Amino acid sequence: MAEPDLLGSEASAVRAVGRLLCRSLAAAMITAAVDAVLDPQARWWAAVWSLPWWIFGATVLAWGVLRVREKAARRPPRDTVRSDWEQAA
């Protein structure tokens, strides 16, 4: 079931960046495998090979910042024991 607004909430933004993170890592690993197995000699290959790794690094940082903000926005429930909240985290 698709959400009507992709970045409507902070949780959906974290999920969207998490998906981009996984996909960019997959693309980076595929280009690394192509580079190792086929050893392309085209001049443009260096840019194509490194682009998914740069995107991966940027999305790791973005996901980390968004995840920290998401966790900071949550407050522990008042009616439960503090140790339960810490255990769940």
Buried (B, 14 or more C-beta within 10 A) or exposed (E): EEEEEEEEEEEEBBBBBBEBBEBBBEBBEEBEEBBEEEEBEEEEBEEEBEBBBEBBEBBBEBBEEBBEEBEEEEEEEEEEEEEEEEEEE
